[in-house]
Amino acid sequence: MEFSKNVLFFFSALGAFNGLFLSLYFGLLIKNRSRATYFLAALLFVISVRVTKSVFLSFYPGTSTVFISVGLAACFLIGPFLYLYTRIAIHPQKVKQWNWLLHIIPVLIFMIIISSLYPYSEYKHLWWRRPPRIFGVILSTQWILYTVAAIYQARGAFKTLFDKNKKITTLDFWILNIVIGGFIIWLAYNTTTYTSYIVGALSFSFTFYITLIIWIIKRRKSTLTFLTPTVKYANKKITEEKASSMADKLEELFKQQQIHRNPNLKLSDVAAQLEVTPHQLSQYLNDNVGLSFSNYINTYRIQTATQLIQTNTLLTLEAIGNECGFKSNSSFYTAFKKNQGMTPSQFKKSLS
């Protein structure tokens, strides 16, 4: 019996530890960091803290109530971070720089007040096990509402998954794994009455390692593709079928999703969504479109800027440049003049 407990402790704690390590990797060590990777790191961190709390509370009932309160606060943040990661990964331009705080600050204030007025050591019945467990109900409801919102954000990926005529992208596949994994963890924690409290922690370890294995396989396939001998013949012209497919996908990404509004957009990011190598995308843009990658995205940014200048009277020209994906006012003016033959201010005056 003691051996089985040790095995359960090992696997559940190992998942939590590796989740913390991976959150550090995505947040600080990965090369191509973006807002999405930061929120993914935050999601992994709060889940890992929550799981660590569950593990120690299951095997060491005398665990500090302060640590338990931290774990409960982390649990309240799982839903918001899952939603924010999904939304930013799919529509990076739709979440303004600080708007995400509207989902996080209220949770932190709520937990500080509740932890002060109803410490876990004295009011355990308000959280788990027996009625009224009001805070447990609030937590479960908030978590599933955010999870449903994340699933709604990923609805396009789900449609593509079941559409035989469409090929799912690596980004969509990754988002589906995260969203489904988040739902499985919520389900495991909310059915512990019929199973065991440690099942929630084990569910995270299970989904974590499944997702990690899929991620490693995906990266390995990409690396092998990049290193295949066909790269030697990269100077060959891209086939018409391939070029047509890339053109359709680029139009969807830039015209419908407007990914050019992301100021940190890179060639490798777009190539990953097209499921081609950065070299192939660069070759297509140069040979078939006649533009470099920077000129290509600036074309869409200027198109968006001219539309905003004509229709939006509230934003300043600098704000419009930022809204369209330019990192600085000078780069906006330079690109605009190169594309339109006049500065944004001159263009605005010409309208009147």
Solvent accessible surface area in square Angstrom, and as a share of the most:
residue,aa,sasa,rsa
1,M,182,0.81
2,E,121,0.54
3,F,155,0.65
4,S,50,0.33
5,K,94,0.40
6,N,87,0.45
7,V,52,0.30
8,L,67,0.33
9,F,58,0.24
10,F,112,0.47
11,F,105,0.44
12,S,0,0.00
13,A,28,0.22
14,L,58,0.29
15,G,0,0.00
16,A,3,0.03
17,F,131,0.55
18,N,36,0.18
19,G,0,0.00
20,L,60,0.30
21,F,115,0.48
22,L,20,0.10
23,S,9,0.06
24,L,83,0.42
25,Y,55,0.21
26,F,8,0.03
27,G,9,0.09
28,L,116,0.58
29,L,104,0.52
30,I,31,0.16
31,K,194,0.82
32,N,82,0.42
33,R,91,0.33
34,S,37,0.24
35,R,70,0.26
36,A,19,0.15
37,T,23,0.14
38,Y,106,0.40
39,F,15,0.06
40,L,4,0.02
41,A,10,0.08
42,A,26,0.20
43,L,6,0.03
44,L,18,0.09
45,F,104,0.43
46,V,8,0.05
47,I,9,0.05
48,S,0,0.00
49,V,19,0.11
50,R,4,0.02
51,V,0,0.00
52,T,27,0.16
53,K,0,0.00
54,S,0,0.00
55,V,1,0.01
56,F,76,0.32
57,L,35,0.17
58,S,43,0.28
59,F,48,0.20
60,Y,113,0.43
61,P,111,0.70
62,G,76,0.73
63,T,25,0.15
64,S,62,0.40
65,T,54,0.31
66,V,109,0.63
67,F,65,0.27
68,I,4,0.02
69,S,27,0.17
70,V,79,0.45
71,G,0,0.00
72,L,2,0.01
73,A,20,0.16
74,A,7,0.05
75,C,0,0.00
76,F,6,0.02
77,L,19,0.09
78,I,2,0.01
79,G,0,0.00
80,P,0,0.00
81,F,19,0.08
82,L,1,0.00
83,Y,30,0.11
84,L,2,0.01
85,Y,7,0.03
86,T,0,0.00
87,R,55,0.20
88,I,3,0.02
89,A,15,0.12
90,I,28,0.14
91,H,38,0.17
92,P,27,0.17
93,Q,27,0.12
94,K,107,0.46
95,V,11,0.06
96,K,90,0.38
97,Q,124,0.55
98,W,154,0.54
99,N,69,0.35
100,W,57,0.20
101,L,55,0.27
102,L,134,0.67
103,H,55,0.25
104,I,10,0.05
105,I,75,0.38
106,P,73,0.46
107,V,16,0.09
108,L,69,0.34
109,I,91,0.46
110,F,62,0.26
111,M,7,0.03
112,I,119,0.60
113,I,88,0.45
114,I,16,0.08
115,S,42,0.27
116,S,82,0.53
117,L,112,0.56
118,Y,80,0.30
119,P,42,0.26
120,Y,19,0.07
121,S,60,0.39
122,E,121,0.54
123,Y,69,0.26
124,K,110,0.46
125,H,56,0.25
126,L,22,0.11
127,W,5,0.02
128,W,58,0.20
129,R,165,0.60
130,R,150,0.55
131,P,100,0.63
132,P,81,0.51
133,R,95,0.35
134,I,86,0.44
135,F,14,0.06
136,G,6,0.06
137,V,85,0.49
138,I,66,0.34
139,L,3,0.01
140,S,25,0.16
141,T,64,0.37
142,Q,31,0.14
143,W,4,0.01
144,I,36,0.18
145,L,114,0.57
146,Y,44,0.17
147,T,0,0.00
148,V,81,0.47
149,A,33,0.25
150,A,0,0.00
151,I,60,0.30
152,Y,125,0.48
153,Q,22,0.10
154,A,0,0.00
155,R,105,0.38
156,G,42,0.40
157,A,4,0.03
158,F,47,0.19
159,K,142,0.60
160,T,23,0.13
161,L,77,0.39
162,F,160,0.67
163,D,49,0.25
164,K,203,0.86
165,N,144,0.74
166,K,129,0.54
167,K,149,0.63
168,I,36,0.18
169,T,27,0.16
170,T,51,0.29
171,L,50,0.25
172,D,31,0.16
173,F,59,0.25
174,W,41,0.14
175,I,0,0.00
176,L,7,0.03
177,N,26,0.13
178,I,20,0.10
179,V,0,0.00
180,I,74,0.38
181,G,9,0.09
182,G,6,0.06
183,F,72,0.30
184,I,62,0.32
185,I,7,0.03
186,W,41,0.14
187,L,81,0.40
188,A,11,0.09
189,Y,20,0.08
190,N,55,0.28
191,T,44,0.25
192,T,20,0.12
193,T,117,0.68
194,Y,182,0.69
195,T,83,0.48
196,S,50,0.33
197,Y,31,0.12
198,I,12,0.06
199,V,47,0.27
200,G,0,0.00
201,A,0,0.00
202,L,49,0.25
203,S,13,0.09
204,F,5,0.02
205,S,8,0.05
206,F,126,0.53
207,T,11,0.07
208,F,13,0.05
209,Y,62,0.24
210,I,76,0.39
211,T,20,0.12
212,L,41,0.20
213,I,93,0.47
214,I,43,0.22
215,W,47,0.17
216,I,76,0.39
217,I,84,0.42
218,K,70,0.30
219,R,130,0.48
220,R,154,0.56
221,K,126,0.53
222,S,72,0.46
223,T,70,0.41
224,L,107,0.53
225,T,81,0.47
226,F,108,0.45
227,L,123,0.61
228,T,51,0.30
229,P,93,0.59
230,T,97,0.56
231,V,70,0.40
232,K,147,0.62
233,Y,124,0.47
234,A,24,0.19
235,N,143,0.73
236,K,143,0.60
237,K,144,0.61
238,I,22,0.11
239,T,89,0.52
240,E,155,0.69
241,E,149,0.67
242,K,77,0.33
243,A,10,0.08
244,S,63,0.41
245,S,46,0.29
246,M,3,0.01
247,A,41,0.31
248,D,90,0.47
249,K,61,0.26
250,L,4,0.02
251,E,80,0.36
252,E,78,0.35
253,L,13,0.06
254,F,1,0.00
255,K,115,0.49
256,Q,138,0.61
257,Q,46,0.20
258,Q,55,0.25
259,I,4,0.02
260,H,3,0.02
261,R,44,0.16
262,N,30,0.15
263,P,57,0.36
264,N,61,0.31
265,L,17,0.09
266,K,84,0.36
267,L,48,0.24
268,S,42,0.27
269,D,49,0.25
270,V,0,0.00
271,A,1,0.01
272,A,54,0.42
273,Q,32,0.14
274,L,4,0.02
275,E,59,0.26
276,V,18,0.10
277,T,26,0.15
278,P,53,0.33
279,H,91,0.41
280,Q,69,0.31
281,L,0,0.00
282,S,36,0.23
283,Q,25,0.11
284,Y,14,0.05
285,L,1,0.00
286,N,76,0.39
287,D,79,0.41
288,N,64,0.33
289,V,59,0.34
290,G,54,0.52
291,L,60,0.30
292,S,43,0.28
293,F,32,0.13
294,S,63,0.41
295,N,53,0.27
296,Y,20,0.08
297,I,10,0.05
298,N,36,0.19
299,T,38,0.22
300,Y,28,0.10
301,R,18,0.07
302,I,1,0.01
303,Q,86,0.38
304,T,9,0.05
305,A,0,0.00
306,T,16,0.10
307,Q,110,0.49
308,L,28,0.14
309,I,10,0.05
310,Q,101,0.45
311,T,108,0.63
312,N,46,0.24
313,T,125,0.73
314,L,163,0.81
315,L,62,0.31
316,T,89,0.52
317,L,30,0.15
318,E,96,0.43
319,A,32,0.25
320,I,3,0.01
321,G,2,0.02
322,N,82,0.42
323,E,46,0.20
324,C,0,0.00
325,G,1,0.01
326,F,10,0.04
327,K,148,0.63
328,S,50,0.32
329,N,65,0.33
330,S,78,0.51
331,S,47,0.31
332,F,1,0.00
333,Y,62,0.24
334,T,95,0.55
335,A,13,0.10
336,F,0,0.00
337,K,112,0.47
338,K,156,0.66
339,N,71,0.37
340,Q,70,0.31
341,G,61,0.58
342,M,63,0.28
343,T,27,0.16
344,P,0,0.00
345,S,40,0.26
346,Q,96,0.43
347,F,26,0.11
348,K,97,0.41
349,K,153,0.65
350,S,75,0.48
351,L,88,0.44
352,S,133,0.86
